Amino acid sequence: MLEALSISLNKAAVLGFVSYIVGAAVLFALFQFIYTRITPHKEFELIREGNVAAAIALGGAMIGFAIPASNVIAYSISILDFVVWAVIAAFVQLLAFLTTSLVLKGASERIQKGEIAAGIYVAAVAISVGMLNAACMTPSQN
């Protein structure tokens, strides 16, 4: 049992885990920072005020980013590979919000007003796009 544990927790494995989890945490925080600056409404301010729609919408965006980012970690060949694809995942999420805002007129204003339906729709689009994004970020089968 100890031998198996020492094999799975070797120095390279632990270093790889630490590198990826720290990289993921930094990119996750950076995504949240950029996302909350690009959207017209102030998510954290609204959430502190108890705005459920803002929490749902931001939560969906975070999940929509985390799904492809986790997929990229599983398939990446290096930290740089992971970072590049995670940045692409973040960009796709930002595009998803901008597109959703065109489809659902006044999405940001509706979220500011606390319209839960708008928050759910924005979150559902973000999660759906994240799932599709993750499916597209798999190694080539050539």
ABEGO torsion letter per residue (X at the ends): XAAAAAAAABAAAAAAAAAAAAAAAAAAAAAAAAAAAABABBAAAAAAAGBAAAAAAAAAAAAAAAAAAAAAAAABABAAAAAAAAAAAAAAAAAAAAAAAAABBGAAAAAAAGBAAAAAAAAAAAAAAAAAAAAABBBBAX
